[in-house]
Amino acid sequence: MPVEMPLDGNAEVLVSEDLLSASLYFKQVDPDSILDYKELEKWLHTNNIVHGINIELLRVIAASPASYCAQPVIIAEGTPAVDGVNGQVEYIYNMDDDFAGPAKLDNGKVDFREVTTLRNVKRGQLIARKISPEPAQAGIKVNGETIPAKDGKEARFKIGKNVVIGPDGMSLYAAIDGILTKTERDKINVFPVYEVNGDVDYKIGNIDFVGTVVIRGNVLSGFRVHASGDIRIIGGVEGAEIDSDGSIEITGGVMGAGKGHIRAGQNVKCSFVQEGNITAGEDVIVSQSILHSHVMAGRNVLCVGNKGLIVGGHIQAGERLTARIIGNSTSTATEISVGVKPEMRSQLNRLRTEVRELVTNLDKTEKALVLLDQLAAAGQLSAERLEMRAKLNITKKQGQEQERALKQELLEIEKSLEDTTTACVEVKQAIFGGTKIVIGRYTRFVKERAERIKFHYADGDVTMSPLL
């Protein structure tokens, strides 16, 4: 018959050193003994075990204490303390990866020229935000004592150059356009200049930057450099694409081999251009020579260095071209155009092409209508052809209206070609036969060598006069 076992003298509580666990150990147990689990719980409280008691296990032990006499059984577990998680600074870019590797294309191939990923940011753009720390969770020992824990620390922005903290104190913004960079001691900066100490090749790849780019090396053929600011290349440029919303300076010159282009919203300055394509919103300044190249400047083209030589190709300037020597003794074909902004001349050529195509289409439409009208007069016009004639009449009317609009636009541009009073070509040393001079809509071919000459528009023609 089961007999209730007294606990005092027969049971013992073993507590871990950190007071996070308590075990019940029976010294001796009669096989027929039983326990009241509530009395067992009360006895544990008497022995200062008040937290984390496993009630279900108490019930099982109370029903058959003899089954648990071989070794101590953990009967209560404390709650460990959990320190809070420190706050963090979250960046809009991964600040650890400077190079992302070749870009993957949609067709599964990779572009080995797209290897550099710049952290471009614009003024006022969010660049980082704080993540708030998480609070600590205090622990409790089996005897009910509290275990203290440390709260997470708030993150701090390490402020560098050209960044500002937002009004909420939790966000960081770029104060200028530039590249987001971490420097010593993890300071956050936005720098307006991106520098490459070497060539732009497969190691660096194409560059697209919102500020100024400085390249201390060459830009190899097939690569692309774009900057919202200026571009300065302390080296040469091969058949590459160089685009700047500001100005471009190339100390080593351009050897384009007819490939790539140099485009600047403002000025392009270099030592020489050979088989290159250059477009500048304002001036193109070349100190040595322009050979077999296509150059367009919204304002001036200046080639007046030690050589100051222009041979071959087509050079266009909105206002003035100045050079020491134009052409050569072998009469290499060289075309110089001034007095019209290059983009306007391009627009003029485009409009002329559109008018020619439109006139051709209108002629075809007119011939088709004549044929349909003849069939209608003979009573042989089917319902299908009647519908076709109606559509062709609408097409003819729309085409005639478009033709009038294009010709009006052409007329306005051609009128602007007449305003060439300030346009001129200045030759400081010599110009050779084979050179074509275009001022506005007027053309003059140079047939023989002349020295120190100025070409300008006067009395309905391109006039040549001595350069003072």
C-alpha positions as CSV (number, residue, x, y, z in Angstrom):
1,M,0.0,0.0,0.0
2,P,1.5,3.4,-1.0
3,V,2.9,5.5,1.9
4,E,3.5,9.2,1.7
5,M,7.2,9.9,2.0
6,P,8.5,12.6,4.3
7,L,10.8,15.0,2.3
8,D,13.0,16.3,5.1
9,G,15.9,13.9,5.5
10,N,15.0,12.0,2.3
11,A,15.3,14.8,-0.3
12,E,17.8,17.5,-1.1
13,V,17.9,20.5,-3.4
14,L,21.1,21.0,-5.4
15,V,21.5,24.6,-6.8
16,S,23.9,25.6,-9.6
17,E,26.6,28.1,-8.8
18,D,24.9,30.8,-11.0
19,L,21.5,30.0,-9.4
20,L,20.0,29.4,-12.8
21,S,19.1,25.8,-12.2
22,A,17.9,23.6,-9.2
23,S,17.9,19.8,-9.1
24,L,15.9,17.5,-6.8
25,Y,17.9,14.6,-5.4
26,F,16.3,11.7,-3.3
27,K,18.8,10.2,-0.8
28,Q,16.6,7.2,-0.2
29,V,13.1,6.3,-1.3
30,D,10.8,3.4,-0.4
31,P,9.5,1.7,-3.5
32,D,5.9,2.2,-2.4
33,S,6.4,5.8,-1.5
34,I,4.3,8.6,-3.0
35,L,4.3,12.4,-2.7
36,D,1.8,15.2,-2.8
37,Y,3.1,17.5,-5.6
38,K,1.7,20.6,-3.9
39,E,3.6,19.6,-0.8
40,L,6.7,19.1,-3.0
41,E,6.2,22.5,-4.5
42,K,5.8,24.0,-1.0
43,W,8.9,22.2,0.2
44,L,10.8,23.7,-2.7
45,H,9.7,27.2,-1.8
46,T,10.8,26.5,1.8
47,N,14.2,25.7,0.3
48,N,14.2,29.1,-1.5
49,I,13.3,27.7,-5.0
50,V,10.6,30.0,-6.2
51,H,11.1,30.6,-10.0
52,G,11.0,28.4,-13.0
53,I,9.6,25.3,-11.3
54,N,8.5,22.7,-13.7
55,I,5.0,21.9,-12.3
56,E,4.3,19.0,-14.8
57,L,7.5,17.3,-13.8
58,L,6.6,17.8,-10.2
59,R,3.4,15.9,-10.8
60,V,5.2,13.0,-12.4
61,I,7.9,12.8,-9.7
62,A,5.2,12.9,-6.9
63,A,3.4,10.0,-8.4
64,S,6.5,7.8,-8.5
65,P,9.5,9.2,-6.6
66,A,11.3,5.8,-6.6
67,S,11.8,6.3,-10.4
68,Y,13.9,9.4,-9.8
69,C,16.2,8.3,-7.0
70,A,19.2,7.3,-9.2
71,Q,20.4,10.8,-9.9
72,P,19.5,14.5,-9.5
73,V,16.7,15.8,-11.7
74,I,16.5,19.4,-12.7
75,I,13.3,20.7,-11.3
76,A,13.6,24.4,-11.8
77,E,15.4,26.7,-14.3
78,G,16.0,30.4,-14.0
79,T,15.6,33.0,-16.8
80,P,19.0,34.2,-18.1
81,A,19.5,37.9,-18.6
82,V,19.6,39.1,-22.2
83,D,21.6,42.3,-23.0
84,G,20.0,44.7,-25.3
85,V,21.1,44.9,-29.0
86,N,23.1,48.0,-29.8
87,G,21.7,50.4,-32.4
88,Q,23.2,50.4,-35.9
89,V,23.7,52.7,-38.7
90,E,22.1,51.5,-41.9
91,Y,23.5,52.8,-45.2
92,I,21.8,53.0,-48.6
93,Y,24.8,51.3,-50.1
94,N,26.9,48.4,-49.0
95,M,29.9,50.3,-47.7
96,D,32.2,47.2,-47.7
97,D,32.1,46.4,-51.5
98,D,33.9,48.8,-53.8
99,F,33.8,46.4,-56.7
100,A,30.8,44.3,-57.6
101,G,32.4,42.3,-60.4
102,P,31.3,42.2,-64.1
103,A,27.7,43.2,-64.7
104,K,25.4,40.4,-65.8
105,L,23.4,41.1,-68.9
106,D,19.8,40.0,-69.7
107,N,21.1,37.4,-72.1
108,G,23.2,35.7,-69.4
109,K,26.5,37.1,-70.6
110,V,28.7,39.5,-68.6
111,D,30.1,42.9,-69.4
112,F,33.7,43.0,-68.3
113,R,33.7,46.8,-68.7
114,E,31.1,47.2,-66.1
115,V,33.0,46.4,-62.9
116,T,33.0,49.6,-60.8
117,T,30.0,50.4,-58.7
118,L,30.2,54.0,-57.5
119,R,28.1,55.1,-54.5
120,N,26.7,58.1,-56.3
121,V,24.5,60.4,-54.2
122,K,22.7,63.7,-54.9
123,R,22.4,66.7,-52.6
124,G,19.6,66.2,-50.1
125,Q,19.5,62.4,-50.6
126,L,19.2,60.2,-47.6
127,I,22.5,58.2,-47.2
128,A,22.1,56.6,-43.8
129,R,19.7,56.1,-41.0
130,K,19.9,54.9,-37.4
131,I,18.3,51.7,-36.2
132,S,17.2,52.2,-32.6
133,P,18.8,49.9,-29.9
134,E,16.7,47.1,-28.4
135,P,16.1,47.2,-24.6
136,A,17.6,44.6,-22.2
137,Q,15.6,41.8,-20.7
138,A,16.5,41.2,-17.0
139,G,16.9,37.6,-15.9
140,I,15.6,35.8,-12.8
141,K,17.4,33.2,-10.7
142,V,15.6,30.2,-9.3
143,N,15.6,31.8,-5.9
144,G,13.7,34.8,-7.3
145,E,16.6,37.3,-7.5
146,T,16.8,39.6,-10.5
147,I,19.8,39.3,-12.8
148,P,20.6,42.7,-14.3
149,A,21.2,43.2,-18.0
150,K,22.7,46.1,-20.1
151,D,20.5,48.0,-22.5
152,G,21.7,48.4,-26.1
153,K,23.7,51.5,-26.9
154,E,22.4,54.0,-29.3
155,A,24.4,54.2,-32.6
156,R,26.2,57.5,-33.5
157,F,26.8,58.9,-36.9
158,K,30.5,59.5,-37.4
159,I,30.3,62.7,-39.3
160,G,32.8,63.5,-42.1
161,K,32.7,66.0,-44.9
162,N,29.7,67.2,-46.8
163,V,27.0,65.4,-44.8
164,V,24.2,66.7,-42.5
165,I,22.0,65.1,-39.8
166,G,18.3,65.4,-40.4
167,P,15.9,67.2,-37.9
168,D,14.9,63.8,-36.4
169,G,18.5,63.0,-35.4
170,M,18.0,59.6,-36.9
171,S,18.9,60.3,-40.5
172,L,21.9,61.5,-42.5
173,Y,21.8,63.4,-45.8
174,A,24.3,64.4,-48.5
175,A,25.1,68.1,-48.5
176,I,26.4,68.0,-52.1
177,D,26.4,65.7,-55.1
178,G,29.3,63.2,-54.9
179,I,30.5,59.8,-53.9
180,L,29.6,58.3,-50.5
181,T,32.8,57.2,-48.8
182,K,33.9,55.9,-45.4
183,T,37.4,57.1,-44.3
184,E,39.5,56.6,-41.2
185,R,37.5,55.7,-38.0
186,D,34.5,55.0,-40.2
187,K,33.7,58.7,-40.8
188,I,31.0,59.1,-43.4
189,N,31.8,61.6,-46.2
190,V,30.5,62.7,-49.5
191,F,33.3,63.8,-51.8
192,P,32.7,65.8,-55.0
193,V,35.7,64.2,-56.8
194,Y,36.3,60.6,-57.8
195,E,39.9,59.8,-58.6
196,V,41.4,56.9,-60.5
197,N,45.1,56.4,-59.9
198,G,45.9,54.6,-63.2
199,D,44.3,53.7,-66.5
200,V,40.6,53.2,-67.1
201,D,40.8,49.5,-68.2
202,Y,39.2,46.2,-67.4
203,K,40.4,46.6,-63.8
204,I,38.5,49.9,-63.3
205,G,35.8,49.5,-65.9
206,N,33.3,52.2,-67.0
207,I,32.7,55.2,-64.7
208,D,29.5,57.0,-64.1
209,F,29.8,59.7,-61.4
210,V,27.6,62.6,-60.3
211,G,30.6,64.9,-59.5
212,T,34.1,65.5,-61.0
213,V,36.3,62.7,-62.2
214,V,40.1,62.8,-62.2
215,I,42.0,60.0,-64.0
216,R,45.7,59.8,-63.5
217,G,46.3,57.6,-66.5
218,N,44.8,56.8,-70.0
219,V,41.3,55.8,-71.0
220,L,41.5,52.8,-73.2
221,S,39.5,52.1,-76.3
222,G,35.9,50.8,-75.7
223,F,35.5,52.2,-72.2
224,R,33.1,54.9,-71.0
225,V,33.5,57.8,-68.5
226,H,30.5,60.0,-67.6
227,A,30.5,62.7,-65.1
228,S,27.9,65.3,-64.1
229,G,30.9,67.6,-63.2
230,D,34.2,68.1,-64.9
231,I,36.5,65.3,-66.2
232,R,40.3,65.7,-66.1
233,I,42.4,63.1,-67.7
234,I,46.2,63.3,-67.0
235,G,47.0,61.0,-69.9
236,G,45.5,60.1,-73.3
237,V,42.2,58.9,-74.6
238,E,41.8,56.2,-77.2
239,G,38.5,55.3,-78.9
240,A,36.6,55.8,-75.7
241,E,33.3,57.6,-74.8
242,I,34.0,60.6,-72.5
243,D,30.8,62.6,-71.5
244,S,30.7,65.5,-69.1
245,D,28.0,68.0,-68.2
246,G,30.9,70.4,-67.4
247,S,34.3,70.6,-69.1
248,I,36.8,68.0,-70.2
249,E,40.6,68.4,-70.0
250,I,42.9,65.8,-71.6
251,T,46.6,66.5,-71.1
252,G,47.8,63.6,-73.4
253,G,45.5,64.2,-76.3
254,V,43.0,62.0,-78.2
255,M,43.8,59.2,-80.6
256,G,40.3,58.0,-81.5
257,A,40.9,55.9,-84.7
258,G,37.4,57.1,-85.7
259,K,35.8,55.4,-82.6
260,G,34.2,56.8,-79.5
261,H,33.5,60.5,-78.8
262,I,34.3,63.3,-76.4
263,R,31.3,65.4,-75.4
264,A,31.2,68.3,-72.9
265,G,28.4,70.6,-71.9
266,Q,31.0,73.4,-71.6
267,N,34.6,73.2,-72.9
268,V,37.0,70.6,-74.2
269,K,40.7,71.2,-73.8
270,C,43.5,68.9,-75.0
271,S,46.9,68.9,-76.7
272,F,46.0,67.1,-79.9
273,V,43.1,65.3,-81.6
274,Q,43.7,62.5,-84.2
275,E,40.8,60.8,-85.9
276,G,38.6,61.9,-83.0
277,N,35.0,63.0,-82.5
278,I,34.6,66.0,-80.2
279,T,31.5,68.0,-79.3
280,A,31.5,71.0,-76.8
281,G,28.7,73.3,-75.8
282,E,31.1,76.2,-75.7
283,D,34.8,76.1,-76.7
284,V,37.2,73.5,-78.1
285,I,40.8,74.5,-77.3
286,V,43.6,72.4,-78.8
287,S,47.2,73.4,-78.3
288,Q,48.9,71.3,-81.0
289,S,46.9,69.8,-83.9
290,I,43.5,68.5,-85.1
291,L,44.0,65.8,-87.7
292,H,41.2,64.1,-89.7
293,S,38.7,64.7,-86.9
294,H,35.1,65.8,-86.5
295,V,34.9,68.7,-84.1
296,M,31.9,70.7,-83.1
297,A,31.9,73.7,-80.7
298,G,28.9,75.8,-79.8
299,R,31.1,78.9,-79.6
300,N,34.8,78.8,-80.6
301,V,37.4,76.4,-81.9
302,L,40.9,77.5,-81.0
303,C,44.0,75.7,-82.2
304,V,46.8,78.2,-81.7
305,G,49.6,76.5,-79.8
306,N,53.2,75.9,-81.2
307,K,51.8,73.9,-84.1
308,G,48.2,75.1,-84.2
309,L,47.5,72.8,-87.2
310,I,44.2,71.6,-88.6
311,V,44.3,69.1,-91.4
312,G,41.4,67.0,-92.8
313,G,38.0,66.3,-91.3
314,H,35.2,68.7,-90.6
315,I,35.5,71.4,-87.9
316,Q,32.4,73.4,-86.9
317,A,32.2,76.4,-84.6
318,G,29.1,78.5,-83.7
319,E,31.1,81.7,-83.8
320,R,34.8,81.7,-84.5
321,L,37.7,79.3,-85.5
322,T,41.3,80.4,-85.0
323,A,44.3,78.3,-86.1
324,R,47.9,78.8,-87.1
325,I,47.8,76.5,-90.1
326,I,44.8,75.0,-92.0
327,G,45.3,72.3,-94.6
328,N,48.6,71.1,-96.1
329,S,50.7,71.3,-99.2
330,T,49.0,68.1,-100.6
331,S,45.6,69.8,-100.5
332,T,44.0,67.3,-98.1
333,A,40.3,68.0,-98.0
334,T,39.5,70.1,-94.9
335,E,36.1,71.6,-94.1
336,I,35.7,74.6,-91.8
337,S,32.2,75.8,-90.9
338,V,31.4,78.8,-88.6
339,G,28.4,81.0,-88.0
340,V,25.9,78.4,-87.0
341,K,25.7,76.4,-83.9
342,P,26.5,72.8,-84.9
343,E,23.3,71.4,-83.4
344,M,21.3,73.9,-85.5
345,R,23.1,72.8,-88.6
346,S,22.4,69.2,-87.7
347,Q,18.7,70.1,-87.2
348,L,18.7,71.8,-90.6
349,N,20.1,68.7,-92.3
350,R,17.6,66.5,-90.5
351,L,14.7,68.7,-91.6
352,R,15.8,68.7,-95.2
353,T,15.9,64.9,-95.1
354,E,12.4,64.8,-93.6
355,V,11.0,67.1,-96.2
356,R,12.5,65.0,-99.1
357,E,11.0,61.8,-97.6
358,L,7.7,63.5,-97.1
359,V,7.6,64.9,-100.7
360,T,8.4,61.4,-102.0
361,N,5.6,59.8,-100.0
362,L,3.1,62.6,-101.0
363,D,4.0,61.9,-104.6
364,K,3.2,58.2,-104.2
365,T,-0.1,59.1,-102.5
366,E,-1.1,61.5,-105.3
367,K,-0.4,58.9,-108.0
368,A,-2.5,56.3,-106.1
369,L,-5.3,58.8,-105.8
370,V,-5.2,59.6,-109.5
371,L,-5.6,56.0,-110.3
372,L,-8.5,55.5,-107.9
373,D,-10.2,58.6,-109.2
374,Q,-10.0,57.2,-112.8
375,L,-11.6,54.0,-111.6
376,A,-14.4,55.9,-109.8
377,A,-15.1,57.9,-113.0
378,A,-15.5,54.6,-114.9
379,G,-17.8,53.2,-112.2
380,Q,-15.3,50.5,-111.2
381,L,-14.5,51.5,-107.6
382,S,-15.3,48.7,-105.2
383,A,-16.3,49.4,-101.6
384,E,-12.8,48.3,-100.5
385,R,-11.1,50.7,-102.9
386,L,-13.6,53.5,-101.9
387,E,-12.4,53.1,-98.3
388,M,-8.8,53.1,-99.5
389,R,-9.4,56.4,-101.4
390,A,-10.9,58.0,-98.3
391,K,-7.9,57.0,-96.2
392,L,-5.4,58.2,-98.8
393,N,-7.1,61.6,-98.9
394,I,-6.7,61.9,-95.2
395,T,-3.1,60.9,-95.5
396,K,-2.5,63.5,-98.3
397,K,-4.1,66.3,-96.2
398,Q,-2.0,65.4,-93.1
399,G,1.2,65.1,-95.2
400,Q,0.6,68.5,-96.8
401,E,0.1,70.1,-93.3
402,Q,3.3,68.5,-92.1
403,E,5.2,69.6,-95.2
404,R,4.1,73.2,-94.6
405,A,5.2,73.0,-90.9
406,L,8.6,71.5,-91.8
407,K,9.2,74.1,-94.5
408,Q,8.3,76.9,-92.1
409,E,10.8,75.5,-89.6
410,L,13.4,75.2,-92.3
411,L,12.8,78.8,-93.4
412,E,13.3,80.1,-89.8
413,I,16.6,78.2,-89.5
414,E,17.8,79.4,-92.9
415,K,17.0,83.0,-91.9
416,S,19.2,82.5,-88.8
417,L,22.0,81.5,-91.1
418,E,22.0,85.0,-92.5
419,D,23.1,86.4,-89.2
420,T,26.8,85.7,-89.6
421,T,28.2,89.2,-88.9
422,T,30.4,88.1,-86.0
423,A,31.4,84.7,-87.5
424,C,34.9,84.4,-88.8
425,V,37.9,82.1,-89.5
426,E,41.3,83.4,-88.5
427,V,44.5,81.9,-90.0
428,K,47.5,83.2,-88.1
429,Q,50.1,81.6,-90.4
430,A,48.9,79.8,-93.6
431,I,46.0,78.1,-95.2
432,F,46.3,75.7,-98.1
433,G,44.3,74.7,-101.2
434,G,41.7,72.0,-100.6
435,T,40.1,73.8,-97.7
436,K,36.4,74.5,-97.8
437,I,35.2,77.5,-95.7
438,V,31.5,77.7,-94.8
439,I,30.1,80.8,-93.1
440,G,26.4,80.5,-92.4
441,R,24.9,79.4,-95.7
442,Y,27.8,80.7,-97.8
443,T,30.7,78.7,-99.1
444,R,34.2,79.5,-100.4
445,F,36.8,77.0,-101.7
446,V,40.5,77.9,-101.1
447,K,42.4,77.1,-104.2
448,E,45.9,78.2,-103.3
449,R,48.0,79.0,-100.3
450,A,47.4,82.2,-98.4
451,E,49.0,83.7,-95.3
452,R,47.6,85.6,-92.3
453,I,44.1,85.6,-93.6
454,K,40.7,86.2,-92.1
455,F,37.5,84.9,-93.6
456,H,34.2,86.6,-92.8
457,Y,30.8,87.3,-94.4
458,A,30.3,90.5,-96.3
459,D,28.1,91.6,-99.2
460,G,26.4,88.2,-99.7
461,D,29.7,86.2,-99.9
462,V,32.6,84.8,-97.9
463,T,35.3,87.5,-98.0
464,M,39.0,87.1,-97.4
465,S,41.0,89.9,-95.9
466,P,44.4,90.3,-94.3
467,L,44.6,89.4,-90.6
468,L,45.7,92.4,-88.6
